[in-house]
């Protein structure tokens, strides 16, 4: 739960179920490997479901489970907190850099 990709994947899947390629396209900067690892971890933790359709070529879709959807309000609260405190965080970072060149 504690990496930037997890929250981005969860937030993206809040829009509805997506195929891997669509999910990858909507999250700039994430590698295919990192997306795969993140999805596996979220599936393992019960936050994301993976549905494989018996088609040629096979189609796989990812969606939030009810538990995954319950993560959205706290994630939004955390994002709101971060936005509210950006000036203080930036000032602290600059003061730290000045003390530790």
C-alpha positions as CSV (number, residue, x, y, z in Angstrom):
1,X,0.0,0.0,0.0
2,X,2.9,2.3,0.5
3,X,4.1,3.1,-2.9
4,X,3.0,5.7,-5.5
5,X,2.0,3.1,-8.0
6,X,-0.5,1.3,-5.8
7,X,-2.6,4.4,-5.2
8,X,-2.4,5.4,-8.8
9,X,-3.6,2.0,-10.0
10,X,-6.4,2.0,-7.4
11,X,-7.4,5.5,-8.4
12,X,-7.4,4.6,-12.1
13,X,-9.4,1.5,-11.5
14,X,-12.0,3.6,-9.6
15,X,-13.2,4.6,-13.1
16,X,-14.2,0.9,-13.8
17,X,-12.6,-2.3,-15.0
18,X,-9.8,-2.0,-17.5
19,X,-7.6,-4.2,-19.6
20,X,-3.9,-4.2,-18.8
21,X,-3.0,-2.2,-21.9
22,X,-5.5,0.5,-21.1
23,X,-4.4,0.7,-17.5
24,X,-0.8,1.0,-18.6
25,X,-1.7,3.8,-21.0
26,X,-3.5,5.7,-18.3
27,X,-0.7,5.7,-15.8
28,X,2.2,7.7,-17.2
29,X,5.7,6.5,-16.2
30,X,4.9,3.1,-14.9
31,X,6.7,0.2,-16.5
32,X,4.9,-2.9,-17.6
33,X,6.9,-4.9,-15.0
34,X,5.9,-2.5,-12.2
35,X,2.3,-2.5,-13.3
36,X,2.3,-6.3,-13.3
37,X,3.9,-6.5,-9.8
38,X,1.5,-3.9,-8.5
39,X,-1.6,-5.7,-9.9
40,X,-0.4,-9.0,-8.5
41,X,0.1,-7.5,-5.0
42,X,-3.3,-5.8,-5.2
43,X,-5.0,-9.0,-6.3
44,X,-3.1,-11.0,-3.5
45,X,-4.4,-8.4,-0.9
46,X,-8.0,-8.7,-2.2
47,X,-8.2,-5.2,-3.5
48,X,-8.3,-6.0,-7.3
49,X,-10.0,-8.8,-9.1
50,X,-8.6,-10.3,-12.3
51,X,-11.0,-11.7,-14.8
52,X,-9.8,-13.8,-17.8
53,X,-12.1,-14.2,-20.7
54,X,-11.8,-17.3,-22.9
55,X,-11.3,-15.5,-26.2
56,X,-8.6,-15.5,-28.9
57,X,-6.5,-13.6,-28.0
58,X,-7.3,-13.9,-24.3
59,X,-8.7,-10.8,-22.7
60,X,-7.9,-10.0,-19.1
61,X,-9.6,-7.2,-17.1
62,X,-8.8,-5.8,-13.7
63,X,-11.4,-4.2,-11.4
64,X,-11.6,-3.0,-7.8
65,X,-13.2,-5.4,-5.4
66,X,-15.5,-3.9,-2.7
67,X,-12.5,-3.8,-0.4
68,X,-10.6,-1.9,-3.0
69,X,-13.4,0.5,-3.5
70,X,-13.4,1.2,0.2
71,X,-9.8,2.4,-0.1
72,X,-10.9,5.4,-2.3
73,X,-12.2,7.7,0.4
74,X,-9.1,7.4,2.6
75,X,-6.9,7.7,-0.4
76,X,-8.7,10.9,-1.4
77,X,-8.3,12.2,2.1
78,X,-4.6,11.5,2.0
79,X,-4.3,13.3,-1.4
80,X,-6.2,16.3,0.0
81,X,-3.9,16.4,3.0
82,X,-0.8,16.2,0.7
83,X,-2.2,19.1,-1.5
84,X,-2.9,21.2,1.6
85,X,0.5,20.7,3.1
86,X,2.7,21.0,-0.1
87,X,4.0,24.5,0.8
88,X,5.1,23.3,4.3
89,X,6.7,20.1,2.9
90,X,8.5,22.1,0.2
91,X,9.8,24.6,2.8
92,X,11.0,21.7,5.0
93,X,12.8,20.1,2.1
94,X,14.5,23.4,1.2
95,X,15.6,23.9,4.8
96,X,16.9,20.3,5.0
97,X,18.9,20.8,1.8
98,X,20.4,24.0,3.1
99,X,21.5,22.2,6.3
100,X,22.7,19.1,4.4
101,X,24.3,20.1,1.2
